Amino acid sequence: MKMHEELVSTANELQKGKKAKERAQNETRKKQRENEEMKKKLKQKEDEMKIMQKTSEERAQNETRENEEMKKKLKQKEDEMKMMQRTLNEREQKLREMV
C-alpha cells in the first residue's frame, strides 16, 4: 500500500511539473509574441520617422530653392528700378539743360 501511495505521489508531482513546464512554455511564447509585436511597432515608428525626416528635408530644400528664386527676382527688380531711375535722372537732366 505504501508503495502505491509513493507512486501516486510521484505521479502527481510529475503531473504538476508537466503543468508548470507547460505554463512556463506558454508564458515564454506569449512574451515572444509580445516582443515580435513590439519590434513591428518599433520598425513602423522608425519608418514613419524616416518619412517625416525626408519630407522635412525636402520641404527645407524647396523653401531654400524658393528663397533663392525670390532673391534673384528681387535683384532683377532692383536692377530694373536702378535703370529706370538712371533713365529718369537723364531725362530730368536733359530737361534742365533745355530750360
C-alpha positions as CSV (number, residue, x, y, z in Angstrom):
1,M,0.0,0.0,0.0
2,K,2.8,2.4,0.9
3,M,4.5,1.7,-2.4
4,H,1.2,2.6,-4.2
5,E,1.0,5.9,-2.3
6,E,4.5,6.8,-3.2
7,L,3.8,6.0,-6.9
8,V,0.7,8.1,-6.8
9,S,2.6,10.9,-5.1
10,T,5.4,10.7,-7.6
11,A,2.9,10.7,-10.5
12,N,1.1,13.8,-9.0
13,E,4.4,15.6,-8.7
14,L,5.3,14.7,-12.3
15,Q,1.9,15.9,-13.4
16,K,2.4,19.2,-11.5
17,G,5.9,19.5,-13.0
18,K,4.5,19.0,-16.5
19,K,1.8,21.6,-16.0
20,A,4.3,24.0,-14.6
21,K,6.5,23.4,-17.6
22,E,3.6,23.9,-20.0
23,R,2.7,27.2,-18.2
24,A,6.3,28.4,-18.5
25,Q,6.4,27.5,-22.2
26,N,3.1,29.2,-22.8
27,E,4.4,32.3,-21.0
28,T,7.6,32.2,-23.0
29,R,5.6,32.0,-26.3
30,K,3.4,34.9,-25.1
31,K,6.4,37.0,-24.3
32,Q,8.0,36.2,-27.7
33,R,4.8,37.2,-29.5
34,E,4.7,40.4,-27.5
35,N,8.3,41.1,-28.4
36,E,7.7,40.5,-32.0
37,E,4.7,42.9,-31.9
38,M,6.9,45.5,-30.2
39,K,9.6,45.0,-32.9
40,K,7.0,45.5,-35.6
41,K,5.7,48.6,-33.9
42,L,9.2,50.0,-33.5
43,K,10.0,49.3,-37.1
44,Q,6.8,51.0,-38.2
45,K,7.7,54.1,-36.0
46,E,11.2,54.1,-37.4
47,D,9.8,54.1,-40.9
48,E,7.4,56.9,-40.1
49,M,10.2,58.9,-38.6
50,K,12.3,58.4,-41.8
51,I,9.4,59.5,-43.9
52,M,8.9,62.6,-41.8
53,Q,12.6,63.4,-41.8
54,K,12.7,63.0,-45.6
55,T,9.6,65.1,-46.0
56,S,11.1,67.8,-43.7
57,E,14.3,67.8,-45.6
58,E,12.5,68.1,-49.0
59,R,10.4,70.9,-47.6
60,A,13.5,72.7,-46.4
61,Q,15.2,72.2,-49.8
62,N,12.1,73.5,-51.6
63,E,12.0,76.6,-49.3
64,T,15.7,77.2,-49.8
65,R,15.2,76.9,-53.6
66,E,12.1,79.2,-53.4
67,N,14.1,81.7,-51.3
68,E,16.9,81.7,-53.9
69,E,14.4,82.3,-56.7
70,M,12.8,85.2,-54.8
71,K,16.3,86.7,-54.2
72,K,17.0,86.5,-57.9
73,K,13.7,88.1,-58.8
74,L,14.2,90.8,-56.1
75,K,17.7,91.5,-57.5
76,Q,16.2,91.8,-61.1
77,K,13.5,94.2,-59.8
78,E,16.2,96.3,-58.0
79,D,18.3,96.4,-61.2
80,E,15.2,97.4,-63.2
81,M,14.4,100.2,-60.7
82,K,18.0,101.4,-60.9
83,M,17.9,101.5,-64.7
84,M,14.5,103.4,-64.5
85,Q,15.9,105.8,-62.0
86,R,19.0,106.4,-64.2
87,T,16.8,107.0,-67.2
88,L,14.6,109.3,-65.2
89,N,17.6,111.2,-64.0
90,E,19.0,111.5,-67.5
91,R,15.7,112.9,-68.8
92,E,15.4,115.4,-66.0
93,Q,19.0,116.5,-66.7
94,K,18.1,117.0,-70.4
95,L,15.0,119.0,-69.4
96,R,17.1,121.2,-67.2
97,E,19.6,121.8,-69.9
98,M,16.8,122.7,-72.3
99,V,15.4,125.3,-69.9
